[in-house]
Amino acid sequence: MATGKSCSRWFAPLAALLMVVSLSGCFDKEGDQRKAFIDFLQNTVMRSGEHLPTLTADQKKQLGPFVSDYAILYGYSQQVNQAMDSGLRPVVDSVNAIRVPQDYMTQREPLRQSNGALGVLSQQLQNAKMQADAARSALKHEEDLKPVFDQAYEKVVTKPASALEPLIPAAQIFTQQLVQVGDFIASQDTQVSFVSNGIQFPTSQQASQYNTLIGPLASQHQAFSQAWSAAVAATE
């Protein structure tokens, strides 16, 4: 009987000790993962250019549950990169290709396609921003992580979103006007002639129509260029 009591007396404290060790190890692991995430945000995300890195297997292991937090930043960044590279950069390329009046005609189809895609692109970016904001609002970060993540979110999500907001409408207005100019020149067929990098029409009425169409281009080009530069700066 005495032996049985002795075993019983030592068993309970040992179980409690094992539980404490187990729980302590769990908390330490979460703390280490949080510290690793803070370091990753400060030294990788905040110093990255327009393209955030894909996590390696080792990084995923180090960050643990915070991989999903990084996915909020990375997912929106991917949307912005796609918008800039596939949706807006082609507009810049077409605009830069217009050097003489004939170029309005050769670039009008690429510009028409770009103009049609910009409306869809705008909606996609709005949806991506809403999803990122909703995911962020659901996060419950510790006091040491929250300000660091907020700073990263400002850089990766908030600033690019604010910069893209005026850029897409400016691109839509500008491309639509360029297409109209190209369509008008094309509609004149053989009546129009190109000389010395200029354009000539047989009647003053046609020339007046042309001048009316190209009149807004200078201010529209300036608005688009400024918005593009701001967006590029916000995503660097």
N, C-alpha and C positions, 0 to 999 in steps of 0.2 A: 504493500500500500504506500509506503513511504517513497518507494521508487517511482510509482505512478504519479504522486503529487509533484515530485521533483520535475518530471518531464512536462507535466501540465504547466508548472510555474514558469519554465523557461521557454515554452513554445510561443506563448502569446507575445512577450516582448520581442522575440526574434521576428515574428511576423510583422509586428509594428515597425521594427527597424527596417526590414526589407521594403515595406511600403513607403516609408519616408525616403529611402534611397532611390526607389523607383520614381516617385513623384519629383524629387529634386532633380533627377537626371532629365526628366521630361521638360521641366521649366527651364533648365539650363540650355537645352537644345533649342527651345523656342527663342530664348534670348540671343543665342548665337546666330540663329537664322535672321532675326530682326536686325542685329548689328551688321551682318553680312549684306542685308538688303539696303541698309542705310549707306554703307560704304559703296555699294554698287550704284545707288542713285547719285551720290555725290561725285564719285570719281569716274563713272562711265556714262550714265544718262545725261548728267549736266554738262559733260565735256564732249558729248557726241555731236556730230553735225546733223545733217538732215536725215540720216539713216541710223536708227537705233539697232544695236546688235541682236541677233538671235541668241538665245541662251544655249550654252553648251550643256551636256549632261552633268558635268561637275557643278556648274553654276546652279542648275535646277536642284541638285542635291543640297547645295549650300543654302539656297534660299527657301527651300521647303514650301510651305503654304503661301509664301509671298510671291511665288511664281505667277499666281493668278492676279495679284496686284500689278505686277509688271505688265501682264497681258493687256491691262486697260490702256497703258501708255503705248505699248508696242502696236496694238491693234489700230488705235487712232492714227499713229504715226504712219503706218502702212497705207491707210486711206488717203492721208495728205500727200504722201509721196506719189501715189498712183494718180491723184488729181493733178499734181504739178507736172508729172512726167508725161502722162497719157492724155490729159484733158486740156492743159493750158500751155505747155511748152510747144505743141504743134501750132498754136495760134501765134506765138512769138516767132516761130520759124517761118510761117507764111507771111507774116508782116514784114520780117526782115528780107524776104525774097522779093518784095515789091520795090523796085527801083525806078522803073519807067512805066508809063501808062499801060503798055501791053500786059504788064504783070498783074494788073487788076483782073484781067480775064483768065490768065493761067492759074491764079491762086484762088479764084472764086469758088471752085468746087471743094478744095480742101477746107476753105474757110466756111463754106456752107455746112459741111459735115461737122466741123468743130462747133459751130453755132448750135446745131441741133443737139449735140451731146452735152452742151454746157448746162442746159436745164436739168437733165437727169443727174449730172454731176453735182449740181447744187443741192438737190434733194438727198443724194447719197451722203454728202458731207454733213448736212443737217441731222440726218438720222444717226450717223456715226457719233456726232457730238452729243446728241441726246443720250445715246447708249453709254458713252463714256461718263457723262455727268451722273447718270443713274447708278452706274457701277461704283463710281467714286463715293457717292452719298451713302452707299450701303457699307462702306468700310468703317471699321472700328480700330483705329490705330492708337498705339501707345504714344505718350507725350514726346518721346525722343524721336519717333518715326514721323509723326503727323506733319510737322513743319517742313521736313525734308521732302516728303512725298508731295506736299502742296506746292513746293517750289518746282519740283520736277513736272507736276501737272500743268503748272502755269507755262512752263517752257514748251512742253510737248503738245499740249492740247489747247489751252486758252489763247495763247498768243497767235499760233497759226490759224485758229478758227476765226479770230477777230480780223486777221489780215486777209483771209480768203473771202470774208463776207462782202467787201466792196469790190474785190477783184473779179469775181465771176460776172456780176452785172455789167461792169465796165467792159469786159471781154465780149459779152453778148451784144452790147450796143455797138461796139467798134466793128466786130466781125459782120454784123448785119449791114452796116453802112458800106463796108468794103465790098460785100457781095452785091449790093445794089449798084455800086459804081461799075463793077465788072459786068453785071448783067446789062447795064445801059450801053456800055461800049460795045458789047457783043451784039446787041440788038441793032446797032447802026450798020453792021456788016461792012460792005465795001464803001460806004459813004464816009467813013472815018479814015484818016491817014496819020501815020506816025513819022515824024521828022525830028531829027536832032533831040532825041529823048523826050519829045513833046507830042502833043496830039492836036489834030486840026479837024474841024467840022465844016461842012459846006454851008451851013446857015448859022446865023447868030442865035437863033432859037435853040438849036442843038447845043451850041457852045454854052449858052446860058443854063440849059438843063444840067450839063456836065459840071459847070462851076457851082451850081446849087448843091449837087450831090457831094462834091469833094470839099465843100465849104466847112462842114462840121468835123472833117477828119483830123485836122491838126489838134483841136482841143480833145477829141476822143482818144487820139493816140497818146497825148500827154497824160490823160487820166488813167489809161490802161498801163502805160509804162510806169507811172508812179505806184500804182497798186501792185503791179508785178514785182517791182523792186522791194516794196514793203513785205510782200509775201515771202520772197526769197530770203530776206533778212530775218524774218520771223521763224523760218524753218531751218536756219543754219545752226 
